[in-house]
Amino acid sequence: MSVAAHLAELVEKHRALERSIEEEMARPYADTVRVSELKKKKLRLKEEIERIRLERVSLH
């Protein structure tokens, strides 16, 4: 898998997590533990996306 394809996949997963968080928060009794776990996963993805982007910039 190319770096660009991997990056695109990570960005899509990040967006999917954002949708999941929004859906959970829209519930009358949101599962705060689930929301917290989703937010942590989203943050890890964001950090990985940024790391890859920085590596790509430094290579050029």
MMTF fields as JSON, N, C-alpha, C and O atoms, coordinates in Angstrom:
{
  "mmtfVersion": "1.0.0",
  "mmtfProducer": "UNKNOWN",
  "numBonds": 239,
  "numAtoms": 240,
  "numGroups": 60,
  "numChains": 1,
  "numModels": 1,
  "chainsPerModel": [1],
  "groupsPerChain": [60],
  "chainIdList": ["A"],
  "bondAtomList": [4, 2, 8, 6, 12, 10, 16, 14, 20, 18, 24, 22, 28, 26, 32, 30, 36, 34, 40, 38, 44, 42, 48, 46, 52, 50, 56, 54, 60, 58, 64, 62, 68, 66, 72, 70, 76, 74, 80, 78, 84, 82, 88, 86, 92, 90, 96, 94, 100, 98, 104, 102, 108, 106, 112, 110, 116, 114, 120, 118, 124, 122, 128, 126, 132, 130, 136, 134, 140, 138, 144, 142, 148, 146, 152, 150, 156, 154, 160, 158, 164, 162, 168, 166, 172, 170, 176, 174, 180, 178, 184, 182, 188, 186, 192, 190, 196, 194, 200, 198, 204, 202, 208, 206, 212, 210, 216, 214, 220, 218, 224, 222, 228, 226, 232, 230, 236, 234],
  "bondOrderList": [1, 1, 1, 1, 1, 1, 1, 1, 1, 1, 1, 1, 1, 1, 1, 1, 1, 1, 1, 1, 1, 1, 1, 1, 1, 1, 1, 1, 1, 1, 1, 1, 1, 1, 1, 1, 1, 1, 1, 1, 1, 1, 1, 1, 1, 1, 1, 1, 1, 1, 1, 1, 1, 1, 1, 1, 1, 1, 1],
  "groupList": [{"groupName": "MET", "atomNameList": ["N", "CA", "C", "O"], "elementList": ["N", "C", "C", "O"], "formalChargeList": [0, 0, 0, 0], "bondAtomList": [1, 0, 2, 1, 3, 2], "bondOrderList": [1, 1, 2], "singleLetterCode": "M", "chemCompType": "L-PEPTIDE LINKING"}, {"groupName": "SER", "atomNameList": ["N", "CA", "C", "O"], "elementList": ["N", "C", "C", "O"], "formalChargeList": [0, 0, 0, 0], "bondAtomList": [1, 0, 2, 1, 3, 2], "bondOrderList": [1, 1, 2], "singleLetterCode": "S", "chemCompType": "L-PEPTIDE LINKING"}, {"groupName": "VAL", "atomNameList": ["N", "CA", "C", "O"], "elementList": ["N", "C", "C", "O"], "formalChargeList": [0, 0, 0, 0], "bondAtomList": [1, 0, 2, 1, 3, 2], "bondOrderList": [1, 1, 2], "singleLetterCode": "V", "chemCompType": "L-PEPTIDE LINKING"}, {"groupName": "ALA", "atomNameList": ["N", "CA", "C", "O"], "elementList": ["N", "C", "C", "O"], "formalChargeList": [0, 0, 0, 0], "bondAtomList": [1, 0, 2, 1, 3, 2], "bondOrderList": [1, 1, 2], "singleLetterCode": "A", "chemCompType": "L-PEPTIDE LINKING"}, {"groupName": "HIS", "atomNameList": ["N", "CA", "C", "O"], "elementList": ["N", "C", "C", "O"], "formalChargeList": [0, 0, 0, 0], "bondAtomList": [1, 0, 2, 1, 3, 2], "bondOrderList": [1, 1, 2], "singleLetterCode": "H", "chemCompType": "L-PEPTIDE LINKING"}, {"groupName": "LEU", "atomNameList": ["N", "CA", "C", "O"], "elementList": ["N", "C", "C", "O"], "formalChargeList": [0, 0, 0, 0], "bondAtomList": [1, 0, 2, 1, 3, 2], "bondOrderList": [1, 1, 2], "singleLetterCode": "L", "chemCompType": "L-PEPTIDE LINKING"}, {"groupName": "GLU", "atomNameList": ["N", "CA", "C", "O"], "elementList": ["N", "C", "C", "O"], "formalChargeList": [0, 0, 0, 0], "bondAtomList": [1, 0, 2, 1, 3, 2], "bondOrderList": [1, 1, 2], "singleLetterCode": "E", "chemCompType": "L-PEPTIDE LINKING"}, {"groupName": "LYS", "atomNameList": ["N", "CA", "C", "O"], "elementList": ["N", "C", "C", "O"], "formalChargeList": [0, 0, 0, 0], "bondAtomList": [1, 0, 2, 1, 3, 2], "bondOrderList": [1, 1, 2], "singleLetterCode": "K", "chemCompType": "L-PEPTIDE LINKING"}, {"groupName": "ARG", "atomNameList": ["N", "CA", "C", "O"], "elementList": ["N", "C", "C", "O"], "formalChargeList": [0, 0, 0, 0], "bondAtomList": [1, 0, 2, 1, 3, 2], "bondOrderList": [1, 1, 2], "singleLetterCode": "R", "chemCompType": "L-PEPTIDE LINKING"}, {"groupName": "ILE", "atomNameList": ["N", "CA", "C", "O"], "elementList": ["N", "C", "C", "O"], "formalChargeList": [0, 0, 0, 0], "bondAtomList": [1, 0, 2, 1, 3, 2], "bondOrderList": [1, 1, 2], "singleLetterCode": "I", "chemCompType": "L-PEPTIDE LINKING"}, {"groupName": "PRO", "atomNameList": ["N", "CA", "C", "O"], "elementList": ["N", "C", "C", "O"], "formalChargeList": [0, 0, 0, 0], "bondAtomList": [1, 0, 2, 1, 3, 2], "bondOrderList": [1, 1, 2], "singleLetterCode": "P", "chemCompType": "L-PEPTIDE LINKING"}, {"groupName": "TYR", "atomNameList": ["N", "CA", "C", "O"], "elementList": ["N", "C", "C", "O"], "formalChargeList": [0, 0, 0, 0], "bondAtomList": [1, 0, 2, 1, 3, 2], "bondOrderList": [1, 1, 2], "singleLetterCode": "Y", "chemCompType": "L-PEPTIDE LINKING"}, {"groupName": "ASP", "atomNameList": ["N", "CA", "C", "O"], "elementList": ["N", "C", "C", "O"], "formalChargeList": [0, 0, 0, 0], "bondAtomList": [1, 0, 2, 1, 3, 2], "bondOrderList": [1, 1, 2], "singleLetterCode": "D", "chemCompType": "L-PEPTIDE LINKING"}, {"groupName": "THR", "atomNameList": ["N", "CA", "C", "O"], "elementList": ["N", "C", "C", "O"], "formalChargeList": [0, 0, 0, 0], "bondAtomList": [1, 0, 2, 1, 3, 2], "bondOrderList": [1, 1, 2], "singleLetterCode": "T", "chemCompType": "L-PEPTIDE LINKING"}],
  "groupTypeList": [0, 1, 2, 3, 3, 4, 5, 3, 6, 5, 2, 6, 7, 4, 8, 3, 5, 6, 8, 1, 9, 6, 6, 6, 0, 3, 8, 10, 11, 3, 12, 13, 2, 8, 2, 1, 6, 5, 7, 7, 7, 7, 5, 8, 5, 7, 6, 6, 9, 6, 8, 9, 8, 5, 6, 8, 2, 1, 5, 4],
  "groupIdList": [1, 2, 3, 4, 5, 6, 7, 8, 9, 10, 11, 12, 13, 14, 15, 16, 17, 18, 19, 20, 21, 22, 23, 24, 25, 26, 27, 28, 29, 30, 31, 32, 33, 34, 35, 36, 37, 38, 39, 40, 41, 42, 43, 44, 45, 46, 47, 48, 49, 50, 51, 52, 53, 54, 55, 56, 57, 58, 59, 60],
  "secStructList": [7, 7, 2, 2, 2, 2, 2, 2, 2, 2, 2, 2, 2, 2, 2, 2, 2, 2, 2, 2, 2, 2, 2, 2, 2, 2, 1, 6, 6, 7, 7, 2, 2, 2, 2, 2, 2, 2, 2, 2, 2, 2, 2, 2, 2, 2, 2, 2, 2, 2, 2, 2, 2, 2, 2, 2, 2, 2, 2, 7],
  "xCoordList": [0.856, 0.0, 0.901, 1.868, 0.557, 1.347, 1.096, 0.103, 2.002, 1.865, 0.605, -0.12, 0.339, -0.846, -2.125, -3.07, -2.158, -3.338, -3.513, -4.629, -2.414, -2.468, -2.973, -3.797, -2.474, -2.897, -4.386, -5.1, -4.857, -6.281, -7.137, -8.212, -6.668, -7.394, -7.48, -8.532, -6.383, -6.377, -7.319, -8.025, -7.326, -8.212, -9.668, -10.49, -9.996, -11.376, -11.759, -12.881, -10.845, -11.114, -11.34, -12.206, -10.558, -10.699, -12.096, -12.754, -12.545, -13.888, -14.975, -15.972, -14.777, -15.754, -15.853, -16.945, -14.721, -14.741, -15.474, -16.213, -15.278, -15.983, -17.493, -18.254, -17.918, -19.355, -19.866, -20.956, -19.087, -19.489, -19.623, -20.552, -18.7, -18.758, -20.014, -20.729, -20.278, -21.468, -22.746, -23.673, -22.796, -23.975, -24.175, -25.293, -23.095, -23.199, -23.63, -24.454, -23.076, -23.421, -24.869, -25.455, -25.446, -26.824, -27.831, -29.011, -27.381, -28.281, -28.691, -27.93, -29.895, -30.343, -29.418, -29.165, -28.923, -28.018, -26.733, -26.513, -25.912, -24.67, -23.774, -23.673, -23.136, -22.182, -20.858, -20.087, -20.615, -19.436, -18.125, -17.118, -18.135, -16.931, -16.64, -15.496, -17.678, -17.515, -17.041, -16.144, -17.636, -17.236, -15.767, -15.021, -15.357, -13.964, -13.02, -11.978, -13.384, -12.559, -12.472, -11.399, -13.606, -13.621, -12.747, -12.029, -12.815, -12.006, -10.515, -9.704, -10.153, -8.748, -8.259, -7.15, -9.094, -8.736, -8.584, -7.66, -9.506, -9.467, -8.183, -7.553, -7.798, -6.574, -5.346, -4.446, -5.302, -4.167, -4.071, -2.977, -5.22, -5.222, -4.727, -3.938, -5.186, -4.763, -3.252, -2.592, -2.709, -1.266, -0.511, 0.528, -1.032, -0.383, -0.461, 0.508, -1.607, -1.774, -0.758, -0.098, -0.633, 0.315, 1.757, 2.562, 2.081, 3.429, 3.755, 4.839, 2.824, 3.037, 3.169, 4.035, 2.32, 2.394, 3.732, 4.326, 4.202, 5.497, 6.645, 7.584, 6.566, 7.595, 7.614, 8.68, 6.432, 6.347, 6.942, 7.625, 6.689, 7.22, 8.742, 9.439, 9.249, 10.7, 11.434, 12.624, 10.746, 11.367, 11.485, 12.295, 10.694, 10.693, 11.538, 11.64],
  "yCoordList": [-1.178, 0.0, 1.239, 1.33, 2.17, 3.398, 4.255, 4.081, 5.163, 6.066, 6.909, 7.127, 7.384, 8.213, 7.428, 7.96, 6.167, 5.332, 5.06, 5.086, 4.804, 4.566, 5.816, 5.729, 6.958, 8.221, 8.454, 8.86, 8.2, 8.368, 7.439, 7.828, 6.223, 5.265, 5.761, 5.661, 6.289, 6.81, 8.003, 8.125, 8.879, 10.047, 9.591, 10.162, 8.576, 8.077, 7.446, 7.63, 6.714, 6.136, 7.246, 7.131, 8.315, 9.466, 10.064, 10.369, 10.232, 10.778, 9.849, 10.305, 8.55, 7.578, 7.634, 7.529, 7.799, 7.92, 9.186, 9.173, 10.272, 11.522, 11.312, 11.783, 10.607, 10.322, 9.459, 9.698, 8.465, 7.592, 8.375, 8.147, 9.289, 10.128, 10.993, 11.097, 11.609, 12.456, 11.656, 12.123, 10.442, 9.588, 9.224, 9.272, 8.864, 8.486, 9.679, 9.536, 10.847, 12.046, 12.475, 13.152, 12.092, 12.458, 11.601, 11.944, 10.513, 9.645, 10.351, 11.141, 10.054, 10.677, 10.347, 11.197, 9.123, 8.715, 8.184, 6.975, 9.088, 8.711, 7.913, 8.211, 6.908, 6.092, 6.859, 6.849, 7.512, 8.377, 7.597, 8.126, 6.354, 5.526, 5.242, 5.336, 4.897, 4.647, 5.909, 5.85, 7.042, 8.311, 8.588, 8.999, 8.367, 8.59, 7.681, 8.129, 6.411, 5.471, 5.886, 5.836, 6.296, 6.735, 7.971, 8.084, 8.888, 10.107, 9.786, 10.405, 8.825, 8.429, 7.803, 8.085, 6.95, 6.343, 7.415, 7.378, 8.364, 9.45, 10.261, 10.626, 10.542, 11.298, 10.528, 11.111, 9.215, 8.409, 8.437, 8.529, 8.358, 8.437, 9.796, 9.884, 10.847, 12.199, 12.328, 12.89, 11.811, 11.877, 11.096, 11.545, 9.927, 9.131, 9.834, 9.832, 10.431, 11.182, 12.316, 12.508, 13.056, 14.173, 13.693, 14.326, 12.577, 12.024, 11.66, 11.969, 11.012, 10.625, 11.858, 11.91, 12.839, 14.067, 14.773, 15.263, 14.825, 15.461, 14.691, 15.291, 13.369, 12.548, 12.788, 12.867, 12.903, 13.138, 14.495, 14.628, 15.495, 16.833, 16.825, 17.441, 16.137, 16.127, 15.347, 15.569, 14.448, 13.682, 14.492, 14.165, 15.53, 16.325, 17.545, 18.313],
  "zCoordList": [0.0, 0.0, 0.0, 0.756, -0.855, -0.915, 0.326, 1.034, 0.565, 1.709, 1.553, 2.524, 0.337, 0.097, 0.366, 0.948, -0.055, 0.181, 1.671, 2.189, 2.343, 3.794, 4.518, 5.428, 4.107, 4.708, 4.477, 5.393, 3.264, 2.948, 3.801, 4.257, 4.016, 4.85, 6.293, 6.925, 6.807, 8.174, 8.318, 9.319, 7.319, 7.351, 7.355, 8.072, 6.568, 6.533, 7.876, 8.348, 8.484, 9.808, 10.838, 11.705, 10.734, 11.634, 11.486, 12.481, 10.243, 9.99, 10.523, 11.083, 10.346, 10.836, 12.359, 12.918, 13.022, 14.479, 14.903, 15.888, 14.173, 14.475, 14.363, 15.207, 13.321, 13.161, 14.313, 14.833, 14.708, 15.816, 17.117, 17.893, 17.349, 18.55, 18.517, 19.513, 17.375, 17.245, 17.457, 18.119, 16.894, 17.065, 18.532, 19.044, 19.195, 20.611, 21.459, 22.362, 21.171, 21.943, 21.709, 22.553, 20.582, 20.268, 21.033, 21.104, 21.591, 22.367, 23.659, 24.219, 24.116, 25.378, 26.557, 27.41, 26.595, 27.67, 27.039, 26.962, 26.601, 25.922, 26.863, 28.053, 26.313, 27.063, 27.106, 26.146, 28.222, 28.324, 28.237, 27.767, 28.682, 28.578, 27.106, 26.661, 26.361, 24.922, 24.21, 23.369, 24.542, 23.921, 24.213, 23.325, 25.438, 25.823, 25.034, 24.557, 24.899, 24.134, 22.67, 22.068, 22.096, 20.7, 20.505, 19.511, 21.456, 21.355, 21.441, 20.751, 22.283, 22.394, 21.092, 20.639, 20.49, 19.209, 18.137, 17.325, 18.153, 17.175, 17.336, 16.344, 18.562, 18.814, 18.337, 17.732, 18.608, 18.14, 16.614, 16.058, 15.944, 14.485, 14.016, 13.075, 14.666, 14.29, 14.423, 13.548, 15.513, 15.729, 14.659, 14.177, 14.288, 13.249, 11.895, 11.136, 11.593, 10.344, 10.283, 9.262, 11.359, 11.398, 11.258, 10.575, 11.902, 11.809, 10.359, 9.865, 9.693, 8.295, 7.412, 6.538, 7.636, 6.832, 7.029, 6.068, 8.258, 8.529, 7.878, 7.354, 7.913, 7.27, 5.766, 5.155, 5.176, 3.725, 3.371, 2.355, 4.196, 3.936, 4.067, 3.261, 5.067, 5.284, 4.194, 3.973, 3.519, 2.44, 1.16, 0.292, 1.033, -0.213, -0.103, -1.059]
}
